Amino acid sequence: MNLEILQGMIRDQQTNTIKSASKRISKWLDQKIDSMNVIKTFIKGLDHEEHPEYIENLLLQSKEVANFANVYVGYEDDVILSGLKWNRPTNYDTIRRPWYIKTTNRNRTTITDPYYDVGFKKVVVAICTPFLEKKKRQGVVCGILPLNHIRNEILDISLPYDGIAYLIDGYGKILLHPREHMQLKNSPYGLLAKRKSTTVNNELDDYIFSHDHIDQSNWFIIAQLDKSSVYKKVNLQLIINLTIYGLSLVLFIVLNILYTKKQNLSDEKLKKTETLLNHFIEYGDRGVLIADSKSKILFFNSIFTKFLELSKSDIEDTYLEASNNIFKTFNFNVYTKIYKKIAHAKHFKESQECSFEHRCEEGEICYFQITVLPVFSSDKVYQGLMIFLQDVTAKEKEKIYKKEQEDILFQQAKMADLGEMIAAVSHQWRQPLNSLSIMVGNLLQFKQMNQLTDDMFEENLNHCITNIHYLADTIETFRNFYKPSKKWQEFEVDKAIDEVFYIISPHFKTLGIKLDIIKDMKDNMTCLNYKNEFQQIVANLIHNAKDAIIEDKKYSKVIEVDIELLDNKFYIKFRDYGCGINKKIEKKLFQSFATTKDEKGTGKGLYLSKLIAKNKLRGDLLVTNYKEPTEFLIILPTQKGNENA
């Protein structure tokens, strides 16, 4: 068995390795032969007696370009020219040199046998090409290649089982060997390496040989494996393999046991999960129905049939189509809307939602929400629909109740605003009414004293008319301020704040409180929004700042309003240096009934201002600093958003 393994290994690995190496060396020799043929074409038309120096220079350049150790040319008149300078021995006869004789006899390019070069003093081979000088004198041009030039090609051959590769000639003499002391000795395989085709698995007593011939030469690459080393390693590998197989078998059995145990646990968990999922679907608060791509109903839970006031048999083995109206418990408009949503989801493969009212058996109004979800496979192929039906009556009633409470709060806030308006009107009217009283008294007194002239009467009458106009303008200003805005209007933010302070200024002047507006004069203060609602928030913030200031005389009696325009939004800061906000209510400052004024406050001002800022103005109201100074921030968009939102 080991022998068969060995033969297969040599056949598959060693053959390819030897062939690849021989092809590389053959290609390298082909390139050298081509180079010699090119060199020959340059010098065969030159007379060596007339142009010896030119030929030597040409040989030197050819040596560098073709990468030979040296290039020389010998002529039949015993003249030899070389690319490198060398001392010619006294008994050196050109036409009797083996390279000259062998090349001229064959009359073609020849690779010589290795020989000791007297110039380089090392073993070399020569690639020689014959030619005729001007068709009258025989010449041979040779390129010298030290065997070491191909030494790396031989030593780089990688063989299995510590095998070695070396180079021999056709006579069995070793030309290159990894062990240099073996060079130029006879190879034990030399007599067998006569066939020029690749041969493998030739066994001698101690070694296994393979060989391949190198084209254009009488050289052979030999691969040699030590039989004892090979069998030893093959046996060791066999033992290792058997050990690995045994351990793998044991490991497989252990893993199989663990996998089976884990699979059983997974099956048990899956069963529990399936039970919980079924329980969740069956006893949840939503009705569930599943239909396939052909609208056949595959699954529904009891909640779904309960909401639709149907029995299980009414839905089983039916189709989700308008002709089979399973939503008949709802009125015509409702189930028409539902089937339109289902058709849209099937056609456009988009989820759909709708809400609707339904009068329950007790006569009460119930609210439902239906969601239609298309189902797709992993490759985006439509598989069917899932429908969720949910009773949202409690949520809707909670929204309605919350809306009613907010309406009550708004109404209460309006009543409070009305009280403030009456107080403000009384402040504004006090001086004009006093003036009217004095004017009328003067007219009556002068009349009784018979001193009332026409000029005096006209002058006092004009003063009375002026004060009456002032009173009427004041009433109109207050009426517009407290009237809710029904549509967007264009106004200037700074002037809107000025109008608020004008209304409340008499009371603030009595208290000695000053309002400072800080703004960049380059910014356009025009805004498109609900002006009166914005002014209502401003008035509330200014009143809160006033209450914080008058709590103690030590506080600065200045309210600063800082207006900044950034990214199409106004950022309006209201800053006061009063008593600040109690830490106990910092987190619930904008909640209903949260107040900083103890028993005096209702806790609705900031809550309602926040609602108006977010829901009506599409902005926001924030507190940016709680004390020293206290800062509130109104964010107001410059342009209208969704008017119907």
C-alpha positions as CSV (number, residue, x, y, z in Angstrom):
1,M,0.0,0.0,0.0
2,N,2.9,2.4,0.8
3,L,4.5,1.6,-2.5
4,E,1.3,2.5,-4.3
5,I,1.1,5.7,-2.4
6,L,4.7,6.4,-3.3
7,Q,4.2,5.7,-7.0
8,G,1.1,7.9,-7.1
9,M,3.0,10.7,-5.3
10,I,5.9,10.6,-7.7
11,R,3.7,10.4,-10.7
12,D,1.6,13.4,-9.7
13,Q,4.2,15.7,-8.1
14,Q,7.7,14.7,-9.3
15,T,6.7,14.6,-13.0
16,N,5.3,18.1,-13.0
17,T,8.2,19.5,-11.0
18,I,10.9,18.1,-13.3
19,K,9.0,19.1,-16.5
20,S,8.5,22.6,-15.2
21,A,12.2,23.0,-14.3
22,S,13.4,21.6,-17.7
23,K,11.0,23.9,-19.6
24,R,12.5,26.9,-17.7
25,I,16.1,25.9,-18.5
26,S,15.2,25.2,-22.1
27,K,13.6,28.5,-22.5
28,W,16.6,30.2,-20.9
29,L,18.9,28.3,-23.4
30,D,16.6,29.3,-26.3
31,Q,17.1,33.0,-25.4
32,K,20.9,32.5,-25.3
33,I,20.9,30.8,-28.7
34,D,18.7,33.5,-30.2
35,S,21.2,36.1,-28.8
36,M,24.1,34.3,-30.4
37,N,22.4,34.3,-33.8
38,V,21.8,38.0,-33.5
39,I,25.5,38.6,-32.6
40,K,26.5,36.4,-35.6
41,T,24.6,38.7,-38.0
42,F,26.5,41.7,-36.8
43,I,30.0,40.4,-37.3
44,K,29.9,38.0,-40.2
45,G,30.0,40.8,-42.7
46,L,33.1,42.4,-41.1
47,D,36.8,41.7,-42.0
48,H,38.6,40.9,-38.8
49,E,41.9,42.0,-40.2
50,E,40.6,45.4,-41.1
51,H,38.3,46.0,-38.1
52,P,39.5,44.0,-35.1
53,E,38.9,46.7,-32.6
54,Y,35.4,47.4,-33.8
55,I,34.6,43.7,-33.6
56,E,36.0,43.4,-30.0
57,N,33.9,46.4,-29.0
58,L,30.8,44.8,-30.6
59,L,31.5,41.6,-28.7
60,L,31.9,43.5,-25.4
61,Q,28.5,45.2,-25.9
62,S,26.9,41.9,-26.9
63,K,28.2,40.3,-23.7
64,E,26.5,43.0,-21.6
65,V,23.2,42.9,-23.5
66,A,22.9,39.1,-23.7
67,N,24.3,38.6,-20.2
68,F,27.2,36.2,-21.1
69,A,30.3,35.9,-19.1
70,N,32.2,36.6,-22.3
71,V,31.7,36.6,-26.0
72,Y,34.6,35.7,-28.4
73,V,35.1,34.8,-32.1
74,G,37.7,32.4,-33.5
75,Y,38.8,32.3,-37.2
76,E,40.3,29.5,-39.2
77,D,43.5,31.6,-39.6
78,D,44.0,31.1,-35.8
79,V,42.9,34.6,-34.9
80,I,40.7,35.0,-31.9
81,L,39.0,38.2,-30.8
82,S,37.3,38.6,-27.4
83,G,35.0,41.0,-25.7
84,L,37.2,40.8,-22.6
85,K,41.0,41.2,-22.5
86,W,42.8,37.9,-21.8
87,N,46.3,36.5,-22.0
88,R,46.4,33.9,-24.7
89,P,48.5,30.9,-23.8
90,T,51.5,30.2,-26.1
91,N,50.3,26.8,-27.2
92,Y,46.7,27.9,-27.7
93,D,45.5,26.7,-31.2
94,T,42.0,28.0,-32.1
95,I,41.1,25.5,-34.8
96,R,42.0,22.6,-32.5
97,R,39.8,23.7,-29.6
98,P,36.8,21.3,-28.9
99,W,34.3,24.1,-29.3
100,Y,35.6,25.1,-32.7
101,I,35.9,21.6,-34.0
102,K,32.4,20.5,-32.8
103,T,30.7,23.6,-34.1
104,T,32.3,23.5,-37.6
105,N,31.7,19.8,-38.0
106,R,28.0,20.1,-37.2
107,N,27.7,23.5,-39.0
108,R,24.9,24.6,-36.7
109,T,24.6,26.3,-33.3
110,T,26.0,23.9,-30.7
111,I,26.1,23.8,-26.9
112,T,29.5,22.4,-25.9
113,D,30.3,19.9,-23.2
114,P,31.4,21.4,-19.9
115,Y,35.1,22.3,-20.0
116,Y,37.6,24.2,-17.9
117,D,38.1,27.7,-19.3
118,V,41.6,28.9,-19.1
119,G,40.5,32.6,-19.0
120,F,37.9,32.3,-16.2
121,K,39.6,29.3,-14.5
122,K,36.2,27.6,-13.9
123,V,34.0,25.0,-15.6
124,V,31.9,26.6,-18.3
125,V,29.8,25.7,-21.3
126,A,29.8,27.6,-24.6
127,I,27.0,28.3,-27.0
128,C,28.7,28.5,-30.4
129,T,27.4,29.4,-33.9
130,P,29.4,29.0,-37.2
131,F,29.5,31.6,-40.0
132,L,31.4,32.6,-43.1
133,E,33.3,35.9,-43.1
134,K,32.5,37.6,-46.5
135,K,31.8,34.0,-47.8
136,K,35.5,33.2,-47.8
137,R,36.8,32.5,-44.3
138,Q,35.3,30.2,-41.6
139,G,34.5,31.6,-38.2
140,V,32.8,30.6,-34.9
141,V,31.3,33.0,-32.4
142,C,30.8,31.7,-28.8
143,G,29.1,32.9,-25.7
144,I,30.5,31.7,-22.4
145,L,28.1,30.5,-19.7
146,P,29.5,29.4,-16.3
147,L,27.4,26.5,-15.1
148,N,26.7,28.5,-11.9
149,H,24.4,30.6,-14.0
150,I,21.8,27.8,-14.0
151,R,22.8,26.5,-10.5
152,N,19.8,28.3,-8.8
153,E,17.4,26.8,-11.3
154,I,18.5,23.3,-10.2
155,L,18.7,24.1,-6.5
156,D,15.3,25.7,-6.4
157,I,13.5,22.5,-7.5
158,S,11.4,21.4,-4.6
159,L,10.9,17.7,-4.2
160,P,8.9,15.8,-1.6
161,Y,10.5,13.6,1.1
162,D,13.8,15.5,1.1
163,G,14.6,14.6,-2.5
164,I,17.4,16.3,-4.4
165,A,17.7,17.4,-8.1
166,Y,20.9,17.7,-10.1
167,L,22.1,18.1,-13.7
168,I,24.0,15.5,-15.8
169,D,25.1,15.3,-19.4
170,G,24.5,12.5,-21.9
171,Y,27.6,10.6,-20.6
172,G,26.3,10.4,-17.1
173,K,28.7,13.1,-15.7
174,I,27.2,15.3,-13.0
175,L,27.4,18.9,-14.1
176,L,25.6,20.6,-11.1
177,H,24.8,19.1,-7.8
178,P,23.5,20.5,-4.4
179,R,26.7,18.9,-2.9
180,E,29.5,20.5,-4.8
181,H,32.0,17.7,-4.2
182,M,29.8,15.5,-6.4
183,Q,30.2,17.7,-9.5
184,L,32.0,16.2,-12.5
185,K,31.6,12.7,-11.1
186,N,29.6,10.0,-12.7
187,S,25.9,9.6,-11.7
188,P,24.6,6.1,-10.7
189,Y,21.6,6.9,-12.9
190,G,23.7,8.2,-15.8
191,L,23.4,5.0,-18.0
192,L,19.6,5.0,-17.7
193,A,19.2,8.6,-18.7
194,K,19.3,8.0,-22.5
195,R,15.6,8.5,-23.3
196,K,14.8,12.2,-24.1
197,S,11.2,11.8,-22.9
198,T,10.2,12.3,-19.2
199,T,10.6,9.1,-17.2
200,V,9.6,8.6,-13.6
201,N,9.9,5.9,-11.0
202,N,13.0,4.1,-12.1
203,E,14.2,2.3,-9.0
204,L,17.7,1.2,-8.1
205,D,18.7,-0.5,-4.9
206,D,18.7,2.6,-2.7
207,Y,17.1,5.3,-4.7
208,I,14.1,6.2,-6.9
209,F,15.0,8.3,-9.9
210,S,13.1,10.5,-12.4
211,H,14.6,12.5,-15.3
212,D,13.7,14.9,-18.1
213,H,15.7,16.0,-21.1
214,I,16.5,19.7,-21.7
215,D,16.0,20.7,-25.3
216,Q,18.8,22.1,-27.4
217,S,21.3,20.3,-25.2
218,N,22.7,16.9,-24.2
219,W,21.6,17.6,-20.6
220,F,19.2,15.8,-18.2
221,I,17.6,16.9,-15.0
222,I,17.6,14.1,-12.4
223,A,15.3,13.8,-9.4
224,Q,16.6,11.5,-6.7
225,L,14.7,10.2,-3.7
226,D,16.1,8.1,-0.8
227,K,13.9,5.0,-0.7
228,S,14.4,4.3,3.1
229,S,13.6,7.9,3.9
230,V,10.5,7.9,1.7
231,Y,9.1,4.6,3.1
232,K,9.8,5.8,6.7
233,K,7.9,9.1,6.1
234,V,5.1,7.4,4.2
235,N,4.7,5.0,7.1
236,L,4.8,7.8,9.6
237,Q,2.2,9.7,7.6
238,L,0.0,6.6,7.5
239,I,0.2,6.3,11.3
240,I,-0.6,10.1,11.6
241,N,-3.5,9.7,9.2
242,L,-4.9,6.7,11.1
243,T,-4.6,8.6,14.3
244,I,-6.3,11.6,12.9
245,Y,-9.1,9.4,11.5
246,G,-9.6,7.8,14.8
247,L,-9.7,11.1,16.7
248,S,-12.0,12.5,14.1
249,L,-14.3,9.5,14.5
250,V,-14.4,10.0,18.3
251,L,-14.9,13.7,17.9
252,F,-17.7,13.1,15.4
253,I,-19.4,10.8,17.8
254,V,-19.1,13.3,20.7
255,L,-20.3,16.2,18.5
256,N,-23.2,14.2,17.3
257,I,-24.2,13.4,20.8
258,L,-23.9,17.1,21.8
259,Y,-25.7,18.2,18.7
260,T,-28.6,15.7,19.3
261,K,-28.8,17.0,22.9
262,K,-28.8,20.6,21.7
263,Q,-31.3,19.9,19.0
264,N,-33.6,18.3,21.6
265,L,-33.3,21.4,23.7
266,S,-33.9,23.7,20.7
267,D,-37.0,21.6,19.8
268,E,-38.3,21.9,23.3
269,K,-37.7,25.7,23.3
270,L,-39.3,26.0,19.9
271,K,-42.3,24.1,21.1
272,K,-42.6,26.4,24.1
273,T,-42.1,29.5,21.9
274,E,-44.7,28.2,19.5
275,T,-47.1,27.7,22.4
276,L,-46.5,31.2,23.8
277,L,-46.8,32.7,20.3
278,N,-50.1,31.0,19.7
279,H,-51.3,32.1,23.2
280,F,-50.1,35.7,22.4
281,I,-52.0,35.7,19.1
282,E,-55.1,34.0,20.3
283,Y,-55.5,35.9,23.6
284,G,-54.0,39.3,22.6
285,D,-55.9,42.5,22.2
286,R,-55.8,42.5,18.4
287,G,-57.6,40.5,15.8
288,V,-55.3,38.8,13.4
289,L,-56.0,37.4,9.9
290,I,-53.6,36.0,7.4
291,A,-54.3,35.4,3.7
292,D,-52.1,34.0,0.9
293,S,-51.2,35.6,-2.5
294,K,-54.5,34.3,-3.9
295,S,-56.4,35.9,-1.1
296,K,-57.3,32.5,0.5
297,I,-57.7,32.9,4.3
298,L,-55.1,30.7,6.1
299,F,-55.4,31.8,9.7
300,F,-57.4,34.0,12.0
301,N,-57.8,34.2,15.8
302,S,-60.9,34.3,18.0
303,I,-60.5,38.1,18.7
304,F,-60.9,38.8,15.0
305,T,-64.2,36.9,14.8
306,K,-65.3,38.5,18.0
307,F,-64.8,42.0,16.7
308,L,-66.6,41.1,13.4
309,E,-69.4,39.3,15.3
310,L,-68.9,36.2,13.2
311,S,-68.5,32.5,13.9
312,K,-65.4,30.4,13.0
313,S,-67.3,28.6,10.2
314,D,-68.1,32.0,8.5
315,I,-64.4,32.5,7.7
316,E,-62.8,29.1,7.4
317,D,-62.0,28.0,3.8
318,T,-63.1,31.4,2.4
319,Y,-61.4,34.1,0.4
320,L,-60.6,37.7,1.4
321,E,-62.7,39.3,-1.3
322,A,-65.4,42.0,-1.5
323,S,-67.9,39.4,-2.7
324,N,-67.3,37.4,0.5
325,N,-67.8,40.4,2.8
326,I,-66.5,39.3,6.2
327,F,-66.7,42.9,7.4
328,K,-70.5,43.1,6.9
329,T,-71.0,43.9,10.6
330,F,-69.7,47.4,9.7
331,N,-71.7,49.9,7.6
332,F,-71.3,50.1,3.9
333,N,-68.9,53.1,3.9
334,V,-66.6,51.4,6.4
335,Y,-66.3,48.1,4.7
336,T,-65.9,49.8,1.3
337,K,-63.0,51.7,2.8
338,I,-61.5,48.6,4.2
339,Y,-61.6,46.6,0.9
340,K,-60.1,49.6,-0.9
341,K,-57.1,49.5,1.6
342,I,-56.7,45.8,1.0
343,A,-56.8,46.2,-2.8
344,H,-54.2,49.1,-2.5
345,A,-51.9,47.0,-0.3
346,K,-52.1,44.0,-2.8
347,H,-51.6,46.1,-5.9
348,F,-48.9,48.6,-4.7
349,K,-47.3,46.2,-2.1
350,E,-47.6,49.0,0.6
351,S,-48.9,48.8,4.1
352,Q,-52.2,50.6,4.7
353,E,-54.0,51.9,7.9
354,C,-57.4,53.4,8.6
355,S,-59.6,54.2,11.6
356,F,-63.4,54.2,11.8
357,E,-66.3,54.4,14.1
358,H,-68.8,51.6,14.8
359,R,-71.9,51.5,16.9
360,C,-71.6,48.5,19.2
361,E,-74.5,46.3,20.5
362,E,-75.0,48.4,23.6
363,G,-75.5,51.4,21.3
364,E,-72.2,53.1,22.3
365,I,-69.8,54.4,19.7
366,C,-66.7,52.2,19.4
367,Y,-63.5,53.0,17.6
368,F,-61.4,50.6,15.5
369,Q,-58.1,50.7,13.7
370,I,-57.2,48.3,10.9
371,T,-53.7,47.7,9.5
372,V,-53.0,45.8,6.3
373,L,-49.5,44.5,5.8
374,P,-48.2,42.8,2.6
375,V,-45.9,39.9,3.2
376,F,-42.8,39.2,1.0
377,S,-40.3,36.4,0.7
378,S,-36.6,36.9,1.0
379,D,-36.3,37.6,-2.7
380,K,-39.1,40.3,-2.6
381,V,-41.9,38.1,-4.0
382,Y,-45.4,38.9,-2.8
383,Q,-46.7,36.1,-0.5
384,G,-49.9,37.4,1.0
385,L,-51.4,39.8,3.5
386,M,-51.7,40.1,7.3
387,I,-54.6,42.1,8.7
388,F,-54.6,43.5,12.3
389,L,-57.9,44.8,13.7
390,Q,-57.7,46.6,17.1
391,D,-60.3,48.2,19.3
392,V,-59.0,51.6,20.1
393,T,-62.1,52.9,21.9
394,A,-60.4,53.5,25.2
395,K,-57.6,55.5,23.5
396,E,-60.0,57.6,21.5
397,K,-62.2,58.3,24.5
398,E,-59.0,59.3,26.4
399,K,-58.1,61.7,23.6
400,I,-61.6,63.2,23.6
401,Y,-61.6,63.6,27.4
402,K,-58.1,65.2,27.2
403,K,-59.4,67.6,24.5
404,E,-62.4,68.5,26.6
405,Q,-60.2,69.2,29.6
406,E,-57.9,71.4,27.4
407,D,-60.9,73.3,26.1
408,I,-62.0,73.9,29.7
409,L,-58.5,75.1,30.6
410,F,-58.5,77.4,27.6
411,Q,-61.9,78.8,28.6
412,Q,-60.6,79.3,32.1
413,A,-57.5,81.0,30.7
414,K,-59.7,83.3,28.6
415,M,-61.7,84.2,31.7
416,A,-58.4,85.1,33.5
417,D,-57.3,87.1,30.5
418,L,-60.7,88.9,30.5
419,G,-60.0,89.9,34.2
420,E,-56.6,91.1,33.2
421,M,-58.1,93.0,30.3
422,I,-60.6,94.7,32.4
423,A,-57.9,95.7,34.9
424,A,-55.7,97.0,32.0
425,V,-58.6,98.9,30.4
426,S,-59.3,100.5,33.8
427,H,-55.6,101.7,33.9
428,Q,-55.8,103.0,30.3
429,W,-59.2,104.7,30.8
430,R,-58.5,106.4,34.2
431,Q,-56.7,109.4,32.8
432,P,-59.0,110.1,29.8
433,L,-62.1,109.8,31.9
434,N,-60.7,112.3,34.4
435,S,-59.9,114.6,31.5
436,L,-63.5,114.2,30.2
437,S,-64.9,114.9,33.6
438,I,-62.8,118.1,34.0
439,M,-63.7,119.3,30.5
440,V,-67.5,118.8,31.0
441,G,-67.2,120.5,34.5
442,N,-65.5,123.5,32.9
443,L,-68.2,123.9,30.3
444,L,-70.9,123.7,33.0
445,Q,-69.1,126.2,35.3
446,F,-68.4,128.7,32.5
447,K,-72.1,128.4,31.3
448,Q,-73.4,129.1,34.8
449,M,-71.1,132.1,35.1
450,N,-72.2,133.4,31.6
451,Q,-68.5,133.3,30.5
452,L,-68.8,130.5,28.0
453,T,-67.6,131.8,24.6
454,D,-67.8,130.0,21.3
455,D,-64.0,129.5,21.2
456,M,-63.9,128.2,24.7
457,F,-66.8,125.8,24.0
458,E,-65.2,124.6,20.7
459,E,-61.8,124.1,22.4
460,N,-63.3,122.0,25.3
461,L,-65.5,120.0,22.9
462,N,-62.5,119.1,20.7
463,H,-60.6,117.9,23.8
464,C,-63.6,115.8,24.8
465,I,-63.8,114.3,21.3
466,T,-60.1,113.5,21.3
467,N,-60.4,111.6,24.7
468,I,-63.4,109.7,23.4
469,H,-61.5,108.6,20.3
470,Y,-58.6,107.5,22.6
471,L,-61.1,105.4,24.7
472,A,-62.5,103.8,21.6
473,D,-59.0,103.0,20.2
474,T,-58.1,101.5,23.5
475,I,-61.1,99.2,23.5
476,E,-60.4,98.1,19.9
477,T,-56.8,97.3,20.7
478,F,-57.8,95.2,23.7
479,R,-60.5,93.4,21.7
480,N,-58.0,92.5,18.9
481,F,-55.4,91.4,21.3
482,Y,-57.6,88.9,23.1
483,K,-59.5,87.6,20.0
484,P,-58.2,84.2,18.8
485,S,-56.6,84.2,15.4
486,K,-58.4,82.2,12.8
487,K,-55.8,82.3,10.1
488,W,-52.1,83.0,9.5
489,Q,-51.1,86.7,9.2
490,E,-47.9,88.6,8.6
491,F,-46.6,90.6,11.4
492,E,-43.3,91.9,12.8
493,V,-42.1,90.1,15.9
494,D,-40.6,93.1,17.7
495,K,-43.7,95.3,17.1
496,A,-46.0,92.5,18.3
497,I,-44.1,92.4,21.6
498,D,-44.3,96.2,21.8
499,E,-48.1,96.0,21.5
500,V,-48.2,93.6,24.4
501,F,-46.2,95.9,26.6
502,Y,-48.3,98.9,25.5
503,I,-51.4,97.2,26.8
504,I,-49.9,96.3,30.2
505,S,-47.5,99.3,30.4
506,P,-49.6,101.5,32.8
507,H,-49.5,98.8,35.5
508,F,-45.8,98.1,34.8
509,K,-45.0,101.9,35.0
510,T,-46.7,102.0,38.4
511,L,-44.4,99.1,39.5
512,G,-41.3,100.7,37.9
513,I,-40.6,97.7,35.7
514,K,-38.8,98.4,32.4
515,L,-38.9,96.3,29.2
516,D,-35.8,96.2,27.0
517,I,-35.9,94.6,23.5
518,I,-32.5,93.5,22.1
519,K,-32.4,92.7,18.4
520,D,-30.1,92.8,15.4
521,M,-31.3,95.8,13.3
522,K,-30.1,94.0,10.1
523,D,-32.5,91.0,10.6
524,N,-35.9,91.0,9.0
525,M,-38.4,90.7,11.8
526,T,-41.4,89.7,9.6
527,C,-43.1,86.5,10.5
528,L,-46.1,84.5,9.0
529,N,-48.0,82.9,11.9
530,Y,-50.8,83.3,14.4
531,K,-50.1,86.8,15.9
532,N,-52.6,86.9,18.7
533,E,-51.6,83.4,20.1
534,F,-48.0,84.5,20.0
535,Q,-48.8,87.7,21.9
536,Q,-50.8,85.6,24.5
537,I,-47.6,83.6,25.2
538,V,-45.5,86.8,25.4
539,A,-48.0,88.4,27.8
540,N,-48.0,85.3,30.0
541,L,-44.1,85.2,30.2
542,I,-44.0,89.0,30.9
543,H,-46.5,88.7,33.7
544,N,-44.6,85.7,35.2
545,A,-41.4,87.8,35.0
546,K,-43.2,90.7,36.7
547,D,-44.4,88.4,39.6
548,A,-40.9,87.1,40.1
549,I,-39.5,90.7,40.2
550,I,-42.0,92.2,42.7
551,E,-41.5,89.4,45.2
552,D,-38.6,91.3,46.7
553,K,-37.5,94.9,46.2
554,K,-33.8,93.9,45.9
555,Y,-34.4,92.4,42.4
556,S,-33.5,94.3,39.2
557,K,-36.7,95.7,37.7
558,V,-35.8,95.0,34.1
559,I,-37.2,92.4,31.7
560,E,-35.0,91.7,28.7
561,V,-36.3,90.3,25.4
562,D,-33.5,89.0,23.1
563,I,-34.6,88.3,19.5
564,E,-32.3,86.3,17.2
565,L,-33.1,85.0,13.6
566,L,-31.4,81.8,12.7
567,D,-32.2,79.2,10.0
568,N,-35.7,80.6,9.3
569,K,-36.6,80.5,13.0
570,F,-36.9,83.2,15.6
571,Y,-35.3,82.5,18.9
572,I,-36.9,84.9,21.5
573,K,-35.4,84.8,25.0
574,F,-37.3,86.4,28.0
575,R,-34.9,87.1,30.8
576,D,-35.5,88.4,34.3
577,Y,-33.4,88.7,37.5
578,G,-36.2,87.9,39.9
579,C,-36.6,85.1,42.5
580,G,-36.2,82.3,39.9
581,I,-37.9,78.9,39.7
582,N,-38.2,76.5,42.6
583,K,-36.2,73.3,42.1
584,K,-39.1,71.2,43.3
585,I,-41.1,71.9,40.1
586,E,-38.2,72.2,37.5
587,K,-39.0,68.8,35.9
588,K,-42.8,69.4,35.8
589,L,-42.8,73.1,35.0
590,F,-44.9,72.7,31.8
591,Q,-47.3,70.2,33.3
592,S,-50.9,71.2,34.2
593,F,-51.4,72.7,37.6
594,A,-47.6,73.1,38.2
595,T,-47.1,76.7,39.6
596,T,-44.3,78.7,41.1
597,K,-46.8,81.1,42.9
598,D,-48.0,78.7,45.7
599,E,-51.7,79.4,46.4
600,K,-51.8,82.4,44.1
601,G,-51.2,80.5,40.9
602,T,-53.4,78.1,38.9
603,G,-50.5,76.3,37.1
604,K,-52.2,76.7,33.7
605,G,-50.3,79.6,32.2
606,L,-47.1,77.8,31.1
607,Y,-49.0,74.6,30.4
608,L,-51.3,76.4,27.9
609,S,-48.5,78.5,26.5
610,K,-46.5,75.3,25.8
611,L,-49.6,73.8,24.1
612,I,-50.1,76.9,21.9
613,A,-46.5,77.1,21.0
614,K,-46.3,73.5,19.8
615,N,-49.7,72.8,18.4
616,K,-50.8,76.1,17.0
617,L,-47.6,78.0,16.2
618,R,-45.6,74.9,15.2
619,G,-42.7,76.1,17.4
620,D,-41.8,75.4,21.0
621,L,-41.5,76.9,24.5
622,L,-38.5,76.0,26.6
623,V,-36.8,77.1,29.9
624,T,-33.1,77.5,29.3
625,N,-32.1,78.8,32.8
626,Y,-33.9,78.5,36.1
627,K,-32.3,81.2,38.2
628,E,-29.9,84.2,38.1
629,P,-31.2,85.0,35.5
630,T,-34.4,83.1,34.7
631,E,-34.7,82.5,30.9
632,F,-37.5,81.3,28.8
633,L,-37.1,80.6,25.0
634,I,-39.8,80.8,22.3
635,I,-38.9,79.1,19.0
636,L,-41.1,80.6,16.3
637,P,-41.0,79.6,12.6
638,T,-40.8,82.5,10.2
639,Q,-43.1,80.7,7.6
640,K,-46.3,78.7,8.1
641,G,-46.2,75.0,8.2
642,N,-49.1,72.6,7.8
643,E,-52.1,74.7,8.5
644,N,-54.4,71.7,8.9
645,A,-52.2,69.9,11.3
